[in-house]
Amino acid sequence: MEYRRLKEYIGHRAQLFEVRESRLSGGRADGTRIVDIFNGGNLSVTIVPDACMDILSVRYKGRCLNYISPSGQAHPAYYNPFGEGWSEVFPAGFLFTCGLSHIGIKDDDWEGMKEHGAIGNRPAEHLNITEYETEDGRPGVLLEGTMRESMLAGRNLSLRRRIRMEYAKDVIEIEDTVKNEGFRAVPHMILYHCNMGWPLLSPESCVKIPNKGIRPRTEFAEKMRDAFSTIPEPFDSLEEMCYYYDTIEDEDGMVTVEMRNPQEGAGIKLRYGKKTLPQFVQWKNFVKGEYIMGLEPGNATIDGKADAENRGALPMIGPQEEISYHLCFSFNDGQEEG
């Protein structure tokens, strides 16, 4: 039945499409703003404005498709850039944003000390939630907010994020614009850390990453490349593995990465632009309780800022320059398309 007709049967839009703002209570999550979206189809999504407007969870037909770490969602006040502070508040989640000046392993300077950068623990300013109707009368929602990475005599970068969802459309669209608010060129690194978990991830899952070549990041990853071309059961102990893909874009300049588990009835497609996100990392972590596959487009490798600089591959953003990124996630039952 068309939505216009369905409106005749309801008193409040929340019966069919709901956007709910709230704050978490208790523990380290206490006071954290979240936004839950129920799209009236198969998706329930939790967005965390206090943590870069990242996506903590995506539930498809009631089942969470992503990994959530033992720390869960913590308030950004608990973030500490020193030692293992990043790991202690890393929720994993469906999407965790890394950057804006540094991604990957630690370096010696101040920005490089922040493993995977600090933007993922920055709260949104000027959060705006707009509900609207599409041309065919269906409801939709647009979330907008700005996160900042700035300091005196240092970087002055902003990230403006837009997240869009519509009624009964199992799609999440993200548009990011990073701006150098300062007056000198500075390094700019960004990584979209997408963390897939059970039931999307299991030995029955398959992953499709169109590519012209694959480069293992470590000797162990090289050694285990063929052994883990398929997905194993969880191990008691196993070193993590990362692989760099030289992805293939379509005629529109977009890369489409797929992961599906037909046995569990779950699948996703991630589309993103290769021009601004030329790197792609696949993270494999097959340990009991830490069973994760990361699908991670970015504009640099995760070997740190110093490594990129030494190779002449450190991305820069000029004074007052803006760079935009677009990601689109779509969800399905995991069946191979005929």
C-alpha positions in Angstrom: 0.0 0.0 0.0 1.3 3.5 -0.8 2.3 5.7 2.1 -0.4 8.3 1.2 -3.0 5.6 1.8 -1.3 4.3 4.9 -1.5 7.7 6.5 -5.3 7.2 6.6 -4.8 4.3 9.1 -2.5 6.0 11.6 -2.6 8.9 14.0 1.1 9.6 14.4 4.0 9.2 11.9 5.9 7.2 14.5 3.7 4.2 13.8 5.4 3.9 10.4 8.6 6.0 10.6 10.2 7.2 13.8 13.1 9.5 14.7 13.8 9.4 18.4 16.3 11.6 20.3 17.5 10.5 23.7 20.4 10.3 26.1 21.9 7.1 27.5 21.9 6.6 31.3 24.4 4.8 33.5 28.0 3.7 33.3 30.5 5.4 30.9 27.7 6.0 28.4 25.9 8.3 30.8 24.7 11.5 29.1 25.6 10.5 25.6 23.2 11.8 22.9 21.8 9.2 20.5 19.3 9.3 17.7 17.4 6.1 16.8 15.8 5.9 13.4 13.2 3.2 12.5 12.6 3.4 8.8 9.3 1.5 8.6 11.0 -1.2 6.5 13.8 -3.4 7.7 16.2 -1.0 9.3 16.7 0.3 12.8 19.8 2.6 13.1 21.5 4.2 16.2 23.5 7.3 15.5 25.7 8.9 18.1 25.9 12.7 17.7 28.3 12.9 20.7 30.7 10.7 18.8 31.1 12.3 15.4 27.6 11.3 14.4 29.0 7.8 13.9 26.7 4.8 13.6 26.8 2.5 16.6 24.5 -0.1 15.2 22.4 -1.1 12.2 19.7 -3.7 12.7 18.3 -5.4 9.7 15.1 -7.2 10.4 15.9 -6.9 14.0 19.4 -8.3 13.9 22.5 -6.2 14.5 24.9 -6.6 11.5 28.0 -5.0 13.0 30.5 -5.8 15.7 30.3 -3.9 19.0 33.4 -4.0 21.2 33.5 -4.9 24.9 33.7 -1.2 25.9 30.5 -0.4 24.1 29.6 3.2 23.6 31.3 5.5 26.0 30.8 9.3 26.5 33.6 11.2 24.6 34.8 12.6 27.9 36.4 9.3 28.6 38.6 9.5 25.5 42.3 9.6 26.3 44.8 9.9 23.4 47.7 8.4 25.5 48.6 4.8 25.9 45.7 2.5 25.0 43.2 5.2 25.6 41.7 5.0 22.1 41.1 1.2 22.4 39.5 1.6 25.7 36.7 3.7 24.3 36.6 2.3 20.7 33.0 1.0 20.3 33.7 -0.4 16.9 30.1 -0.1 15.7 28.8 0.0 12.1 30.8 3.1 11.3 33.6 4.7 13.3 35.3 7.7 11.6 39.1 8.0 11.9 41.1 11.2 11.2 41.1 14.1 10.4 44.8 14.7 10.6 46.0 11.2 11.3 44.9 7.6 10.8 46.4 4.2 11.7 49.4 3.5 13.9 50.9 6.1 16.2 53.6 8.6 15.2 55.8 10.8 17.4 54.2 14.2 17.0 51.1 15.4 18.8 48.5 14.5 16.1 50.3 11.2 15.4 50.1 10.2 19.1 46.3 9.9 18.6 45.9 6.4 17.3 43.4 6.6 14.4 42.9 10.3 15.2 40.5 12.0 17.5 37.5 13.0 15.3 35.6 9.8 16.2 35.3 11.2 19.8 34.3 14.7 18.9 30.7 15.7 19.6 28.6 17.4 17.0 27.8 21.1 17.1 24.6 22.6 15.7 22.9 19.2 15.3 19.9 19.6 13.1 17.3 16.9 12.5 14.9 17.6 9.6 12.0 15.3 8.8 10.5 15.8 5.3 8.4 14.2 2.7 9.7 13.0 -0.7 8.0 13.8 -4.0 5.9 10.7 -3.7 4.8 11.6 -0.2 7.0 9.2 1.8 8.7 10.5 5.0 12.5 10.9 5.3 15.0 12.3 7.7 18.2 14.3 7.3 20.6 14.7 10.2 23.2 17.4 9.9 26.0 18.4 12.3 29.6 19.7 12.5 32.6 18.2 14.3 35.9 20.1 14.8 39.5 19.2 15.2 41.2 22.4 16.1 43.7 23.9 18.5 45.8 27.1 18.9 48.9 27.0 16.6 47.7 23.8 15.1 45.1 22.2 12.9 41.8 23.9 12.3 39.6 21.3 10.5 35.9 20.8 10.5 33.8 17.9 9.3 30.2 18.6 8.3 28.2 15.4 8.2 24.8 14.7 6.6 23.0 11.4 7.1 19.8 10.7 5.1 17.3 7.9 5.4 13.8 7.4 3.9 10.7 5.4 4.7 10.9 1.7 3.7 14.1 2.3 1.8 16.9 0.1 3.3 19.6 2.6 2.5 21.8 4.9 4.6 23.5 7.8 2.7 26.3 9.8 4.2 27.8 13.0 2.8 30.8 14.4 4.5 32.6 17.7 3.8 36.0 18.4 5.5 37.1 22.0 5.4 40.4 23.5 6.4 39.3 26.5 8.3 42.9 27.7 8.7 45.3 29.6 6.4 48.0 27.1 5.7 48.0 23.7 4.0 47.9 20.8 6.6 47.9 17.0 6.4 44.4 15.5 6.1 43.8 11.8 6.6 40.5 10.1 6.9 39.3 6.5 7.2 35.8 5.0 7.4 36.2 2.1 9.8 33.1 -0.1 9.1 33.1 -3.1 11.4 31.0 -6.1 10.3 30.1 -8.8 12.8 27.8 -11.8 13.3 25.3 -12.7 11.7 26.6 -10.9 8.6 30.1 -12.3 9.4 30.3 -16.1 9.7 32.1 -19.0 7.8 29.1 -18.9 5.4 29.8 -15.3 4.4 31.3 -14.1 1.2 32.9 -10.8 0.4 33.3 -9.2 -3.0 35.9 -6.4 -3.4 36.5 -5.6 -7.1 40.3 -5.0 -7.4 43.3 -4.9 -9.6 45.6 -6.2 -6.9 45.9 -6.9 -3.2 48.9 -6.1 -0.9 49.1 -7.7 2.6 50.2 -5.2 5.2 52.3 -7.5 7.3 54.4 -10.7 6.9 51.8 -12.7 8.8 49.0 -11.3 6.5 51.0 -12.5 3.5 51.6 -15.9 5.0 47.9 -16.4 5.8 46.5 -14.8 2.7 45.5 -18.1 1.0 44.6 -19.9 4.3 42.0 -17.2 5.1 40.6 -16.5 1.6 37.5 -18.0 3.2 36.2 -17.0 6.6 37.0 -19.4 9.5 35.4 -20.1 12.8 36.7 -18.0 15.7 40.1 -18.9 17.1 41.3 -18.8 20.7 44.2 -16.6 19.5 45.3 -15.2 16.2 47.1 -12.2 14.9 45.0 -9.7 13.1 45.5 -9.3 9.3 45.1 -6.2 7.0 45.1 -6.1 3.3 45.3 -3.1 0.9 43.1 -3.3 -2.2 43.6 -1.4 -5.4 39.9 -1.2 -6.0 38.1 -0.9 -9.4 35.6 1.8 -9.9 32.7 1.9 -12.3 32.0 4.4 -15.0 30.6 6.8 -12.4 33.8 6.6 -10.4 32.2 4.6 -7.6 33.5 1.4 -6.0 30.9 -1.2 -4.8 32.0 -3.6 -2.0 29.6 -6.4 -1.1 29.3 -8.7 1.9 26.5 -11.3 2.2 25.5 -14.2 4.3 22.6 -16.0 2.5 22.3 -18.6 5.3 21.6 -15.9 7.8 19.6 -13.7 5.4 21.8 -10.7 5.6 23.8 -8.6 3.1 25.2 -5.1 2.5 26.6 -3.1 -0.3 28.9 -0.2 0.3 29.4 2.4 -2.5 31.9 5.2 -2.3 33.9 7.4 -4.6 37.4 6.3 -5.4 38.7 9.7 -6.4 38.6 11.1 -2.9 39.0 7.7 -1.1 41.7 5.9 -3.2 42.7 3.4 -0.4 40.7 0.4 0.8 41.7 -1.7 3.8 40.2 -5.1 4.7 40.7 -5.9 8.4 40.4 -9.5 9.4 40.2 -10.4 13.1 39.0 -13.9 13.8 39.4 -14.3 17.5 36.7 -15.4 19.9 34.8 -12.4 21.2 36.6 -10.2 18.7 35.2 -11.7 15.5 35.3 -8.7 13.1 35.8 -7.9 9.5 36.6 -4.2 8.7 35.7 -2.8 5.3 37.5 0.5 5.4 37.7 3.1 2.5 40.2 5.9 3.2 42.4 8.5 1.6 45.7 7.0 3.0 47.2 3.8 4.3 47.0 3.0 8.0 50.8 2.9 8.5 50.8 6.4 9.9 51.5 9.9 8.9 55.3 9.6 9.0 55.2 6.6 6.6 52.9 8.4 4.2 55.2 11.5 4.3 58.3 9.4 3.7 56.6 7.9 0.6 55.5 11.3 -0.7 51.9 10.1 -0.3 50.6 12.3 2.6 47.3 13.8 1.7 47.1 17.6 2.2 44.3 20.1 2.4 44.9 23.7 1.4 43.8 26.8 3.2 40.0 27.2 3.2 39.8 24.2 0.9 36.9 21.7 1.1 36.9 18.0 0.3 33.7 16.0 0.1 33.1 12.3 0.6 30.0 10.2 -0.2 29.2 6.8 1.1 26.0 4.8 0.5 25.1 1.6 2.4 22.2 -0.6 1.2 20.9 -3.7 2.8 19.4 -6.9 1.6 18.7 -10.6 2.4 22.2 -11.8 1.3 21.0 -13.6 -1.9 23.2 -13.3 -4.9 21.6 -11.2 -7.6 20.7 -13.0 -10.8 
